[in-house]
Amino acid sequence: MPATLQIQAAATADVAAPAQFGSTAAELAGLSFAWSFGDGGVSQAPKPSYRFARAGDYVVRLRVSNEYGESREASWPVSVQHQAPVLGLDCSGPGSSAWCWQAGGNAAQAMQFVDAQTAWRVGDAGDIFKSVDGGLSWTRQPSGVDADLYALQFLDTQQGFVLGQPGTLLWTADGGSSWQRRAAPLPQENPQLVLRALDAQRLLLLDRYSFWVSENAGLDWQRVERRPDAVGPAGTVWTEEHGRVYRARSLGRQPELVLTLAHEDYMFQYAAQLLVLDEQQILVNAVGERYDINQGWMRKNMLWRSRDGGQSWQKIVPSGIVSPAWLWEWLKFERFSASDDVMIASHNGTPYISRDGGARWAAMRDEISCCRYGEDLLALQGQGLLFRRFGEVWLSPDWGVSWQAAQHPPGRKVAWLELQSLGPQRYLLRDNDGQFFLSSDGAQSWQRLAGSASDRSEAAPALSFADAQHGLRLSAGGELWATGDGGRTWQLRRSDLTAGTVQLQMLSTAAVWMIAGDGKLQRSADGGASWAQMLSASSDWVRVEFADSQLGWAMAAPLRPRFVATQDGGANWSALAVPAGTQALRQLDALHWWALGEGGLLAESLDAGKTWTRRSSGTAECLHQLVASDAQTLWAVGDAGVVLKSDDGGRQWRKLSLSTDLPALRDIFFLDAQQGWIVGARGTVLATRDGGKSWVAQRSGTRQLLGSIRFADARLGWITGTMGTVLATGTGGK
């Protein structure tokens, strides 16, 4: 018998795999072992392997005895997680902990490939992700902020800057392992800025009218009251004002006049474009106008080019292009080269090319030009060009000599917001929905790297689980999805449902209730494979909720709401007379019901809704949800962070002071008398493990409005919210 007994085991386990246990007495002979695992399971093995059936916190106890009647006892706490459904997902905590995206995701705003394998992306709610396998997988990096991030620039695989709102600037020198915040001197209401990092020390931040300069990686800033039109790679700043071009070699300070736009008797009020190829090659593009007494206003497109950094200029009169009828119909340049004098531009929707430095121009192939409007020409890396025409996209690798039609990513035609060339045949595409796609075969096929492929409606999806594995998700876009592995993977069941506000509840793996965007109340008896419409005379239902397989209610027409209830599983429904302002019901049992809603309404019925007694809530805020954590303890949440509690079954209510800045709260859920969660606006998640004596904020990883939360056990839970948000946790949100 050992002098002391200690259990040897990990402090955490998971329901997906057996946990291994041992002790300091395991190798000794002549002993008997009695294990109790805290969930009803026992073992007599010296070193048992035990799989917990449910997640939770358990105390494992061991009693060791010998033949002389001596014994020793020891205990060991084990926290059992349920992480299999979230492993490998995008989570707000390390090691697939806290809350993880099962669908949707924060909007990705920018992405940069530093080389073929290394890439970063940034997005809303402080998201920074890194990929080291060409975008196939992404790892969250600790940004330390929850601001929306919308721009990034990496100088190499180690050094990079990230810009966000409001005035958030981050810097890393170790490949994103850690991020330092720079105090950018920007007002809170400042619009989105443009970030330009010349090197690890010299930065420019540009707004519409001016810019800021830093020469020590953002520690100190100086404002320059003139916004640059172009910046050279070495930091020379070029600006144009009223037909005069200025050059400032000291990051915009001390500008000097280097060119006055003039040609014959034309007036040049401003330059249409100022392009910088490098520190020596500069191109100015402008439209001049003059008035002729016989011909009226006449306009001419002119070019000025410098090959020596602005010391001298060559004036070019382009031919082969129709003179602009208006000042805004100028030649729009996309690219010019230093070696072979190739210039690429568009005019009135037609792409043009010049091979003699801009003197003579010719339209590119006729088959990609048809219309004056709705077209766009973009220059890509090297000699690459992209031409867009009313949803069709063409690519050229050789200055427009040959063209190939590009294919859209699968599923639908996306709006090509931005296309980057990453090398031969490799393209990075961003669409208007915030999705990023990668092609390695010249835009003939695409792989989605980031962003949500699901519905991005302001309306929240509906999500319901019958148990820890089987669930259904109904998007606001009208798609019904099913999962059999806790939400790790989803299979599309239907895509023909009407888009709009949706409701869904699974009572079992077979019994399901649904309201799609058409407002029809439907029931399925086979897990969602087939559906039957209930209450067929109405199609304006917006909410349905069942307390159990028999007891439920539904709400129609939210502007002038009416309620019905059933006590036989939906076979029969009866109209309810509810207090004015009622927005929701809670059926605690067959007779005990609550109504809640506008103006802090709380009303109790003890006769299944026949009569109602108002209770004083102590608030005028709208209440959204009410639950019971035990027979006497009731909770309600509502707008402006209101949390109400009753300890006497609802006769008296008191308002809790959880925080002074809580937003609207939309849902509250108690798994048992001790464990509960609250969700609401701005990505708010609160949790208690002591019956509501204390509430702790959990990091959701989003700032969307979260409207619903449910748990299958003490660790596995789900949240839904606006913009297609579906979050899951296998650690109770911790």
BELSULPE-V659066 format. One line per field, one symbol per residue. phi: phi as a letter, one per 40 degrees, with the letter a starting at -180 (. if undefined). Layout:
phi = ???
This chain:
phi = .ccbbbcbaccbaaccaccbbaacbccccgbbbbcbcgbgcbabccbcbbbccbcibbbcbbbbbbccgcabbabacbcccbcdcbcgccbcbcgfbgbbccaghcccbaabccacbcabbbacfgcbbbbbbggcbbbcbccgbbccbbaaabcacbbabbbabcgcbbbbbbggcabbcbcccbcccccdbbcbbcacbcbbbbbcbaabbbbbfgcbbbcbcacccabccchcbbbbafgbbbbbcbfgcfcbcbabcaafbcbbcaccabbbcacbcbbbbabbaabbccbgcbbacbbbbbbbggcbbbcbbcbgbccccbcccccccbaabccbfcbbabafgbcbbbbbghcbbbccdccbbabcbgbabbcbcgbcbbbbafgcbbbbcaggcbbbccccdchacccccabbcbidgbbbbbbccgcbbbbbbggcabbccagccccbcccccbbabcacbbabbbcccgbbbbbbbggcbbbccabbcccicbbaaccacbcbbabcccgccbbbbbghcbbbcbfccbabcbaaabcacbbaaabbfccbcbbbbbbbggcbbbcbcbccgcbabbbcacbcbbbaicggcbbbbbbfgcbbbcbccgabccbbababcacbbbbabacfgcbbbbbbghcbbbccbcacbcccbbababcacbbaabbacfgcbbbbbbggcbbbcbccgabcccbaaabcacbcabbbacfgcbbbbbbggc
